[in-house]
């Protein structure tokens, strides 16, 4: 099983399989494979990855063959070399092959996110900066994708619109200014007020009005260093906007508390993971 707050694994598995099976079911496996045929298989990584999603893959296989024998060879969050076997399974061939695509799609996607996340985490090692994920997720998959970033070493940040105020440029424009927007959020009784600033001269008005966290948007490292100095530790600072693997180290060395990266969930490529039959 997998423990992700607010995530219904059984419902996810059922809905995903229903999408794939449609009204006709797996006509290929039914036609080609005898009902009592067995499948002995290995799931393996064809590239170096940080693994995520194996318990979900297991749930897909168990949904169609409750008696399947599964051995997880690594745990989610492990970084493994190319060629590493991550799961062995033995069960009824029809059920396991029907579940194969859904299981692999999930593991490939989540492992891709975890792998990219780990690269970003490694790039800022020793700087003291903390990597955050964002809300740039595929609709319906947020909790899974944020689970994958955790497996890669990031810290989850804002699960939704409900858990903190995030005042961005459009909010500021409509409200009539940074200070006014923050004052309204504070008057509404919101405890966590994150404010995006893209100019240094917005910092003091935001802090004076009650901002509890500053998002320093699209600032280069020298500007970030100046902003961090100006803030002087009064609130946490977060660098965001266009952060890449080749730029994140310099950003981290500016002294910011956090760095948020939308690419972790928005642009991670699927990992190359397969499931192969093992002949006797």
Secondary structure, DSSP 8 states (H G I E B T S, - for coil): ----TT--HHHHHHHHHHHHHTTT--HHHHHHS-TT-EEEEEEEESS-EE---HHHHHHHHHHH-TT-EEEE-S-TT-EE-TT-EEEEEEEEHHHHHHHHHHHHHHHHHHHHHHHHHHHHHHHTTTS--EEE--S---TT-HHHHHHHHHHHT-B---SSTTSSEEE-HHHHHHHTSHHHHHHHHHHTT-S-EEEEESSGGGHHHHHHHT-SEEEEET--HHHHHHHHHHHTTSSEEEEESS--TTTHHHHHTTT-SEEE-THHHHS-----EEEEE---
